[in-house]
Amino acid sequence: MNYSAQWISYRSTNAFSALATDYISQDDFPATFQQHPPSLQGIAAAIKQRSLRPGNRKLLVEALQQQYRLLSSSERVMTNITKLNAASTFTVCTAHQPNLFTGYLYFIYKILHAIKVADELKVAFPEYEFVPVYYMGSEDNDLEELNRIYLDGERLVWQTDQRGAVGRMRTSGLEAVIKQIKGQLIIDKYGTELISLLERSYLEASTIQEGTFRFVDSLFNSFGLVVLIADTPQLKKEMITVFEDDLFRHTPSDIVTNTTAALSNRYHIQVNPREINLFYMKDDIRERIVAENEVFRVNNTDITFSREEITAELNDFPERFSPNVVLRGLFQETILPNIAFIGGGSEIGYWLELKDLFRHYNIPYPVLLLRNSFLIVEEKAAKLMKKLNITVDQLFAGESEVLNELTRKNSSLQLTLEAEKKQLSALYDHLKTITTPIDPTLSIHVDALQKKAGNAIEQLEKKMIRAEKRKHTEKTQQFLKLKSILFPNDKLQERVENILPYYARYGKDFIRLLYENSLTFEQQFTVLVEQ
């Protein structure tokens, strides 16, 4: 497996929001919504701030040690958990829902980015320890988003009628999906190893969050990654005061609404807070809590509470209260000694709405890093790129623009009229020197004639290229084939494809390849081309 790396700016891909690209370029406007810049200097400031409020490390370590009794992880992971007891240890965190078999490739990229940053920070700040953490968003209830993967263009769906938090769902029915995967990938070099890994991880687990925990640990425990499932009563107790404030005074909503109003002057807002930013979660229910005249109703159910009843419920069963996106980050940063958070463009967008919320509750706000992105160009596509003489930049350019350039490259005829346009411009400039002394207003008429003639030349040039394109249909079809391979469904590869076929072909060497080519603070899009 031999790949070379090339990098382009996120802006050049035309696939990321203006907010994300402005943030990583540290445009003055979005930078006002951050606490620390995405740099080593920002990390140093975050460490200083976090040291003043380290959190309940003993509780965190106990929760992790209890969680890890489910499996036999690596010595490096268990050592990292123990290190979290020390005030000189900090975490680098990324978060994601328990998508089926990790869902999309960017799930993998996020985790490796956190690992790589933690490793680099240990070199930059040798007096401290840094632990990479994957925070599992197991309380998400969007089953239609989480229950499917795409394998070689085919959508595989886990069929279940379960409801509520996906992480708490039973794994029954997954054997049918694994059987489908086995039929497609067992013939690859590491196919048998992969299927065995999936069966051990998911079919021996009682819930989706346990299966995801086992699978992610098996992929990354050699790097020391700690997986955190925060859906526990012990950890939720740390948020009771904030949850009460949200339920009864709606403070988070008021604070974040002010920030979103400011951000919306320039960007599309990712998240709008609700009056209450909590779900009630019990058995197969995860529904919003809505306040109506001092009665707290659980949406789409018959469950209601008085103020006194919901206070008692929160204190007795904090695990039944699930934060939405506005409060989830606050929960994460309350229980972790975290100094950096790695997220996608949408995540960066909504985290920038939260700085004042963190300040209000005196919770340290982390450095935000846009997660790494990759495009994997395997041998077949790499050969096609070479044959067509396509550059990495052209992969992300407009289709028409690239096809026009291909036509020009592969034609022996003149297909541009740039010289003629210059001659035309010179002609009309000369006409102005003749007509202006006669009547200055005639120059306006000359300008109009020049514009009309220029438009005619532009149209002629386009017709010339279209006519020549018809002679090069094979090249056109090859380029369109290349695009369909690298951008399935006209989307970034990382937003469609799953790690399973890559693991089946390359084994854990694929993960090592990604780690070795993962950037940290450089914030560029990586293209890996097989040689």
MARRO-333022 format. One line per 3 residues: number of its first residue (from 0); for each residue x, y, z of C-alpha. Coordinates in nm, 3 decimals. Layout:
NUM) X Y Z  ...
This chain:
0) 0.000 0.000 0.000  0.181 0.306 -0.128  0.007 0.644 -0.119
3) 0.134 0.998 -0.160  -0.032 1.297 0.001  -0.128 1.630 -0.149
6) -0.309 1.915 0.023  -0.548 2.187 -0.087  -0.734 2.453 0.108
9) -1.079 2.375 0.240  -1.210 2.677 0.055  -1.081 2.537 -0.276
12) -1.295 2.224 -0.237  -1.618 2.429 -0.256  -1.762 2.177 -0.010
15) -1.745 2.359 0.324  -1.950 2.642 0.467  -1.833 3.001 0.467
18) -1.833 2.995 0.847  -1.600 2.693 0.857  -1.355 2.835 0.604
21) -1.363 3.181 0.760  -1.298 3.027 1.101  -0.988 2.832 1.000
24) -0.851 3.138 0.820  -0.917 3.329 1.145  -1.134 3.594 0.986
27) -1.194 3.869 1.241  -1.571 3.815 1.262  -1.595 3.444 1.358
30) -1.279 3.478 1.568  -1.473 3.703 1.807  -1.690 3.404 1.899
33) -1.399 3.178 2.000  -1.217 3.171 2.332  -0.878 3.058 2.201
36) -0.728 3.051 1.850  -0.675 2.710 1.683  -0.299 2.703 1.742
39) -0.039 2.593 1.995  -0.069 2.938 2.152  -0.440 2.876 2.190
42) -0.371 2.538 2.349  -0.135 2.697 2.601  -0.409 2.943 2.699
45) -0.666 2.663 2.722  -0.438 2.461 2.951  -0.397 2.762 3.179
48) -0.772 2.818 3.194  -0.854 2.450 3.243  -0.600 2.418 3.526
51) -0.812 2.659 3.728  -1.115 2.428 3.700  -1.003 2.067 3.648
54) -1.341 1.908 3.727  -1.417 1.589 3.916  -1.135 1.368 3.790
57) -1.197 1.093 4.045  -1.557 1.055 3.928  -1.451 1.049 3.562
60) -1.186 0.782 3.617  -1.426 0.567 3.819  -1.689 0.591 3.544
63) -1.436 0.496 3.275  -1.292 0.207 3.476  -1.642 0.071 3.530
66) -1.721 0.108 3.159  -1.400 -0.070 3.054  -1.487 -0.378 3.259
69) -1.690 -0.477 2.951  -1.378 -0.560 2.752  -1.005 -0.618 2.762
72) -0.849 -0.308 2.611  -0.484 -0.222 2.555  -0.241 -0.137 2.833
75) -0.198 0.206 2.674  -0.571 0.282 2.707  -0.586 0.171 3.070
78) -0.275 0.377 3.148  -0.435 0.681 2.987  -0.744 0.637 3.203
81) -0.529 0.627 3.515  -0.339 0.937 3.400  -0.667 1.132 3.408
84) -0.640 1.135 3.788  -0.348 1.377 3.761  -0.401 1.753 3.739
87) -0.133 1.767 3.469  -0.334 1.549 3.227  -0.576 1.695 2.974
90) -0.797 1.552 2.702  -0.836 1.616 2.331  -1.191 1.523 2.244
93) -1.405 1.448 1.943  -1.768 1.340 1.956  -2.005 1.151 1.732
96) -2.319 0.941 1.743  -2.294 0.559 1.735  -2.355 0.529 1.360
99) -2.391 0.172 1.238  -2.039 0.026 1.201  -1.907 0.386 1.239
102) -2.121 0.520 0.953  -1.917 0.752 0.734  -1.542 0.778 0.681
105) -1.525 1.114 0.855  -1.609 0.933 1.182  -1.268 0.767 1.151
108) -1.095 1.089 1.044  -1.224 1.278 1.349  -1.090 1.021 1.591
111) -0.750 1.000 1.424  -0.727 1.379 1.428  -0.783 1.379 1.805
114) -0.518 1.109 1.847  -0.265 1.294 1.631  -0.322 1.625 1.812
117) -0.278 1.457 2.152  0.048 1.302 2.033  0.178 1.634 1.898
120) 0.084 1.821 2.215  0.290 1.578 2.423  0.593 1.686 2.218
123) 0.505 2.057 2.236  0.424 2.048 2.610  0.630 1.763 2.762
126) 0.542 1.867 3.116  0.179 1.759 3.055  -0.001 1.444 2.945
129) -0.270 1.443 2.676  -0.533 1.174 2.629  -0.742 1.141 2.309
132) -1.110 1.082 2.384  -1.401 0.975 2.167  -1.720 1.097 2.336
135) -2.001 0.875 2.213  -2.323 1.064 2.145  -2.521 0.754 2.232
138) -2.834 0.944 2.336  -2.916 1.057 1.981  -3.256 0.921 1.874
141) -3.235 0.983 1.498  -3.246 0.618 1.393  -3.293 0.697 1.024
144) -2.960 0.878 1.024  -2.770 0.619 1.225  -2.899 0.279 1.105
147) -2.741 0.261 0.758  -2.415 0.244 0.572  -2.324 0.255 0.203
150) -2.112 -0.029 0.070  -1.995 -0.012 -0.292  -2.291 0.208 -0.376
153) -2.546 -0.014 -0.202  -2.734 0.108 0.103  -2.745 -0.145 0.387
156) -3.005 -0.073 0.656  -3.051 -0.220 1.000  -3.424 -0.282 1.023
159) -3.564 -0.241 1.373  -3.882 -0.106 1.525  -3.707 0.008 1.843
162) -3.743 0.369 1.952  -3.564 0.611 2.179  -3.191 0.665 2.225
165) -3.008 0.464 1.959  -2.720 0.382 2.192  -2.956 0.205 2.431
168) -3.116 -0.006 2.156  -3.062 -0.382 2.153  -2.843 -0.526 1.878
171) -3.100 -0.781 1.759  -3.121 -0.788 1.381  -2.763 -0.680 1.319
174) -2.663 -1.034 1.225  -2.861 -0.994 0.900  -2.665 -0.680 0.806
177) -2.332 -0.842 0.893  -2.432 -1.137 0.674  -2.482 -0.896 0.381
180) -2.143 -0.739 0.446  -1.983 -1.083 0.466  -2.115 -1.170 0.122
183) -1.946 -0.862 -0.026  -1.619 -0.836 0.166  -1.520 -1.187 0.277
186) -1.315 -1.241 -0.041  -1.082 -0.949 0.034  -0.747 -1.005 0.205
189) -0.866 -0.894 0.548  -1.234 -0.977 0.493  -1.243 -1.271 0.734
192) -1.066 -1.068 1.003  -1.316 -0.783 0.956  -1.625 -1.003 0.978
195) -1.491 -1.168 1.292  -1.429 -0.824 1.441  -1.784 -0.708 1.362
198) -1.936 -1.023 1.507  -1.732 -1.000 1.828  -1.804 -0.631 1.866
201) -2.175 -0.617 1.791  -2.325 -0.964 1.821  -2.168 -1.021 2.163
204) -2.289 -0.678 2.280  -2.626 -0.616 2.439  -2.670 -0.260 2.306
207) -2.560 -0.045 2.013  -2.347 0.174 2.239  -2.167 -0.132 2.373
210) -2.113 -0.266 2.020  -1.980 0.070 1.903  -1.759 0.088 2.211
213) -1.612 -0.255 2.138  -1.560 -0.185 1.767  -1.402 0.158 1.812
216) -1.176 0.025 2.086  -1.059 -0.260 1.864  -0.971 -0.013 1.587
219) -0.792 0.245 1.800  -0.678 0.098 2.133  -0.320 0.070 2.006
222) -0.321 0.452 1.988  -0.445 0.488 2.347  -0.789 0.624 2.251
225) -1.032 0.639 2.543  -1.399 0.592 2.457  -1.645 0.768 2.689
228) -2.012 0.674 2.716  -2.148 0.959 2.925  -2.499 0.815 2.962
231) -2.458 0.729 3.331  -2.632 0.859 3.645  -2.299 0.937 3.812
234) -2.184 1.170 3.534  -2.527 1.325 3.479  -2.534 1.429 3.846
237) -2.262 1.680 3.764  -2.518 1.867 3.550  -2.815 1.882 3.786
240) -2.767 2.252 3.865  -2.743 2.345 3.496  -3.040 2.123 3.406
243) -3.252 2.291 3.676  -3.151 2.631 3.542  -3.258 2.522 3.196
246) -3.589 2.379 3.312  -3.699 2.662 3.539  -3.522 2.979 3.427
249) -3.435 2.903 3.060  -3.098 3.070 3.105  -2.918 2.873 2.829
252) -3.184 2.970 2.578  -3.157 3.339 2.661  -2.776 3.342 2.641
255) -2.741 3.145 2.318  -3.022 3.337 2.147  -2.822 3.658 2.187
258) -2.515 3.497 2.029  -2.706 3.344 1.739  -2.856 3.684 1.661
261) -2.505 3.826 1.623  -2.376 3.532 1.416  -2.680 3.540 1.187
264) -2.576 3.881 1.058  -2.326 3.696 0.840  -2.381 3.321 0.852
267) -2.648 3.054 0.841  -2.717 2.950 1.200  -2.660 2.581 1.276
270) -2.863 2.557 1.596  -3.141 2.763 1.747  -3.194 2.703 2.119
273) -3.528 2.596 2.258  -3.688 2.730 2.572  -3.594 2.398 2.736
276) -3.293 2.216 2.593  -3.351 1.878 2.754  -3.509 1.551 2.648
279) -3.673 1.305 2.882  -3.521 0.962 2.826  -3.665 0.644 2.973
282) -3.711 0.297 2.826  -3.788 0.354 2.456  -3.861 0.726 2.498
285) -3.640 1.023 2.418  -3.868 1.321 2.373  -3.845 1.695 2.433
288) -3.958 1.843 2.762  -4.201 2.131 2.714  -4.319 2.371 2.987
291) -4.683 2.478 2.990  -4.804 2.685 3.286  -4.575 2.523 3.544
294) -4.658 2.179 3.404  -4.370 1.996 3.236  -4.492 1.775 2.955
297) -4.290 1.513 2.769  -4.363 1.567 2.401  -4.557 1.293 2.215
300) -4.637 1.110 2.541  -4.886 1.131 2.827  -4.607 1.194 3.080
303) -4.633 1.516 3.281  -4.461 1.656 3.590  -4.526 1.940 3.829
306) -4.229 2.159 3.920  -4.176 1.962 4.240  -4.211 1.627 4.064
309) -3.963 1.705 3.788  -3.716 1.839 4.046  -3.740 1.511 4.235
312) -3.712 1.311 3.912  -3.399 1.500 3.811  -3.229 1.450 4.146
315) -3.330 1.083 4.179  -3.278 0.982 3.815  -3.046 1.229 3.639
318) -2.980 0.968 3.367  -3.338 1.026 3.246  -3.249 1.378 3.134
321) -3.067 1.408 2.805  -2.913 1.735 2.682  -2.976 1.856 2.330
324) -2.704 2.006 2.113  -2.703 2.334 2.311  -2.621 2.162 2.642
327) -2.433 1.852 2.522  -2.104 2.036 2.478  -2.140 2.193 2.821
330) -2.193 1.845 2.968  -1.886 1.715 2.784  -1.662 1.996 2.906
333) -1.796 1.965 3.261  -1.695 1.601 3.299  -1.371 1.605 3.094
336) -1.050 1.804 3.163  -1.064 1.902 2.798  -0.855 2.162 2.616
339) -0.938 2.096 2.247  -1.249 1.983 2.061  -1.237 1.848 1.707
342) -1.553 1.870 1.499  -1.691 1.905 1.150  -1.800 2.229 0.992
345) -2.151 2.214 1.138  -2.015 2.134 1.483  -1.773 2.426 1.471
348) -2.068 2.640 1.366  -2.281 2.560 1.668  -1.990 2.557 1.914
351) -1.921 2.918 1.816  -2.269 2.994 1.949  -2.179 2.866 2.296
354) -1.889 3.070 2.432  -2.105 3.300 2.645  -2.294 2.997 2.779
357) -1.966 2.844 2.898  -1.861 3.174 3.053  -2.191 3.200 3.242
360) -2.145 2.857 3.403  -1.770 2.907 3.454  -1.683 2.606 3.238
363) -1.355 2.635 3.039  -1.416 2.666 2.666  -1.184 2.453 2.447
366) -0.981 2.528 2.138  -1.195 2.438 1.835  -1.033 2.251 1.546
369) -1.203 2.170 1.217  -1.168 1.794 1.172  -0.939 1.652 0.907
372) -1.083 1.557 0.570  -0.943 1.309 0.320  -1.008 1.198 -0.035
375) -0.877 0.846 -0.099  -0.778 0.796 -0.464  -0.721 0.425 -0.512
378) -0.526 0.266 -0.798  -0.806 0.256 -1.058  -0.895 0.623 -1.010
381) -0.528 0.723 -0.982  -0.453 0.564 -1.321  -0.749 0.745 -1.474
384) -0.627 1.075 -1.329  -0.285 1.017 -1.481  -0.430 0.917 -1.818
387) -0.643 1.231 -1.833  -0.364 1.446 -1.686  -0.604 1.570 -1.416
390) -0.464 1.760 -1.118  -0.595 1.736 -0.762  -0.724 2.094 -0.784
393) -0.922 2.004 -1.096  -1.102 1.726 -0.909  -1.278 1.995 -0.707
396) -1.325 2.248 -0.987  -1.647 2.298 -1.183  -1.724 2.011 -1.420
399) -1.772 2.234 -1.725  -1.449 2.420 -1.655  -1.246 2.098 -1.639
402) -1.409 1.947 -1.947  -1.331 2.262 -2.144  -0.969 2.242 -2.031
405) -0.952 1.873 -2.124  -1.085 1.955 -2.470  -0.822 2.225 -2.519
408) -0.543 1.991 -2.403  -0.647 1.713 -2.638  -0.708 1.922 -2.948
411) -0.453 2.038 -3.204  -0.685 2.319 -3.311  -0.711 2.673 -3.179
414) -1.001 2.681 -2.933  -0.946 3.014 -2.762  -0.990 3.360 -2.909
417) -0.786 3.551 -2.651  -0.560 3.709 -2.914  -0.861 3.805 -3.123
420) -1.027 3.961 -2.818  -0.719 4.177 -2.764  -0.721 4.278 -3.131
423) -1.089 4.365 -3.103  -1.022 4.578 -2.796  -0.738 4.756 -2.976
426) -0.964 4.821 -3.277  -1.233 4.988 -3.069  -0.976 5.189 -2.874
429) -0.849 5.315 -3.210  -1.205 5.399 -3.320  -1.244 5.613 -3.007
432) -0.936 5.815 -3.100  -1.099 5.888 -3.437  -1.455 5.962 -3.320
435) -1.399 6.150 -2.994  -1.251 6.466 -3.156  -1.554 6.478 -3.387
438) -1.811 6.434 -3.108  -1.720 6.315 -2.754  -2.060 6.148 -2.715
441) -1.975 5.907 -2.997  -1.744 5.719 -2.755  -2.055 5.590 -2.578
444) -2.176 5.443 -2.907  -1.834 5.286 -2.967  -1.844 5.127 -2.619
447) -2.183 4.974 -2.697  -2.056 4.835 -3.026  -1.750 4.692 -2.849
450) -1.961 4.520 -2.585  -2.188 4.369 -2.850  -1.892 4.245 -3.053
453) -1.723 4.108 -2.740  -2.034 3.909 -2.649  -2.048 3.768 -3.001
456) -1.684 3.657 -2.976  -1.752 3.491 -2.638  -2.047 3.299 -2.784
459) -1.840 3.193 -3.084  -1.564 3.063 -2.855  -1.815 2.856 -2.656
462) -1.957 2.708 -2.978  -1.605 2.618 -3.094  -1.537 2.432 -2.767
465) -1.874 2.253 -2.777  -1.812 2.141 -3.133  -1.466 2.011 -3.045
468) -1.599 1.840 -2.729  -1.818 1.622 -2.947  -1.501 1.483 -3.104
471) -1.364 1.389 -2.759  -1.659 1.210 -2.600  -1.437 0.927 -2.472
474) -1.230 1.169 -2.261  -1.547 1.330 -2.133  -1.693 0.995 -2.029
477) -1.369 0.896 -1.858  -1.366 1.218 -1.658  -1.729 1.172 -1.555
480) -1.647 0.815 -1.451  -1.357 0.945 -1.240  -1.585 1.195 -1.068
483) -1.846 0.928 -0.994  -1.579 0.707 -0.833  -1.434 0.982 -0.614
486) -1.753 1.177 -0.541  -2.033 0.921 -0.496  -2.378 1.076 -0.525
489) -2.198 1.405 -0.606  -2.086 1.429 -0.243  -1.750 1.421 -0.072
492) -1.636 1.061 -0.045  -1.605 1.092 0.334  -1.975 1.180 0.362
495) -2.093 0.862 0.187  -1.842 0.578 0.214  -1.764 0.359 0.516
498) -1.435 0.221 0.647  -1.534 -0.146 0.606  -1.423 -0.202 0.242
501) -1.093 -0.026 0.311  -1.033 -0.241 0.619  -1.122 -0.552 0.418
504) -0.859 -0.462 0.157  -0.582 -0.318 0.375  -0.651 -0.417 0.736
507) -0.524 -0.188 1.010  -0.254 -0.059 0.775  -0.526 0.169 0.637
510) -0.578 0.326 0.979  -0.203 0.367 1.019  -0.186 0.534 0.676
513) -0.453 0.784 0.780  -0.281 0.851 1.112  0.054 0.916 0.945
516) -0.105 1.163 0.703  -0.333 1.332 0.957  -0.257 1.699 1.006
519) -0.297 1.872 1.341  -0.321 2.253 1.329  -0.252 2.301 0.956
522) -0.623 2.278 0.864  -0.600 2.162 0.502  -0.786 1.902 0.297
525) -0.574 1.591 0.232  -0.582 1.391 -0.091  -0.415 1.049 -0.076
528) -0.327 0.908 -0.419  -0.222 0.546 -0.462  0.105 0.512 -0.648
